[in-house]
């Protein structure tokens, strides 16, 4: 039972080290993802904004077009940020792949 506790402590320590190494992922990927999330969340507000500025009928039509295009571009930007983050994470983790066997032995 004591050996199992020691092995568990070693595994937790190793996972913490891996977590610290993963923090070095480029923050631009997160910025791109969060920018796209902001576009996607606030895009539906284009409809009432356009209705106030252009009138109820033309504003609703133009606002809907703007909302749909905002949601589509926001989702694209989120996907681009997520893909960039995945590539960055893979590049960061590649030198440490040789240590992947350590938690299995501990």
C-alpha positions in Angstrom: 0.0 0.0 0.0 2.9 2.4 0.8 4.6 1.6 -2.6 1.4 2.4 -4.4 1.1 5.8 -2.7 4.7 6.7 -3.6 4.1 5.7 -7.2 1.0 7.8 -7.3 2.9 10.8 -5.9 5.5 10.4 -8.6 2.9 10.2 -11.3 1.2 13.3 -10.1 4.5 15.2 -10.0 5.3 14.1 -13.5 1.8 15.2 -14.7 2.4 18.6 -13.1 5.7 19.0 -14.9 3.9 18.1 -18.2 1.3 20.8 -17.4 3.9 23.4 -16.8 5.6 22.6 -20.1 2.3 22.9 -21.9 1.8 26.5 -20.6 4.4 27.6 -23.1 1.9 27.3 -26.0 1.7 30.5 -28.0 -0.8 33.0 -26.6 -1.7 34.1 -30.1 -3.7 30.9 -30.6 -5.8 31.6 -27.5 -6.2 35.3 -28.6 -7.5 34.1 -32.0 -9.9 31.6 -30.5 -11.3 34.1 -28.0 -11.6 36.8 -30.6 -13.7 34.4 -32.7 -15.8 33.5 -29.6 -16.5 37.1 -29.1 -17.6 37.6 -32.7 -19.9 34.5 -32.4 -21.5 35.6 -29.1 -22.1 39.2 -30.1 -23.1 38.7 -33.7 -26.8 38.3 -32.9 -26.8 41.8 -31.5 -26.3 43.1 -35.0 -30.0 42.7 -35.7 -31.4 45.1 -33.1 -28.6 47.5 -33.7 -29.4 47.6 -37.5 -33.1 47.9 -36.7 -32.5 51.0 -34.6 -30.2 52.6 -37.2 -32.0 51.6 -40.5 -35.6 51.0 -39.5 -37.5 47.8 -38.7 -37.7 46.1 -42.1 -34.5 46.9 -43.8 -32.6 46.8 -40.5 -33.9 43.3 -39.8 -32.7 42.1 -43.2 -29.3 43.8 -43.0 -28.9 42.8 -39.4 -29.6 39.2 -40.1 -27.1 39.2 -42.9 -24.5 40.8 -40.7 -25.3 38.4 -37.8 -25.0 35.3 -40.0 -21.7 36.5 -41.5 -20.4 37.4 -38.1 -21.2 34.0 -36.7 -19.6 32.3 -39.7 -16.4 34.4 -39.5 -16.3 33.9 -35.7 -16.5 30.1 -36.1 -13.8 30.2 -38.7 -11.6 32.3 -36.5 -12.2 29.9 -33.6 -11.3 26.9 -35.7 -8.2 28.6 -37.0 -7.2 29.5 -33.4 -7.8 25.9 -32.2 -5.8 24.4 -35.1 -3.0 26.9 -34.4 -3.0 25.9 -30.8 -2.9 22.2 -31.6 0.1 22.7 -33.9 1.8 24.8 -31.3 1.1 22.2 -28.6 2.5 19.4 -30.8 5.7 21.4 -31.5 6.1 22.2 -27.8 5.6 18.6 -26.7 7.6 16.9 -29.4 11.0 17.1 -27.6 9.4 15.6 -24.5 7.8 12.6 -26.2 10.7 10.4 -25.3 9.7 10.7 -21.7 6.1 9.4 -22.3 7.0 5.9 -20.8 7.9 7.3 -17.4 4.4 7.3 -15.8 4.0 3.7 -16.9 7.1 2.6 -15.1 6.6 4.7 -12.0 
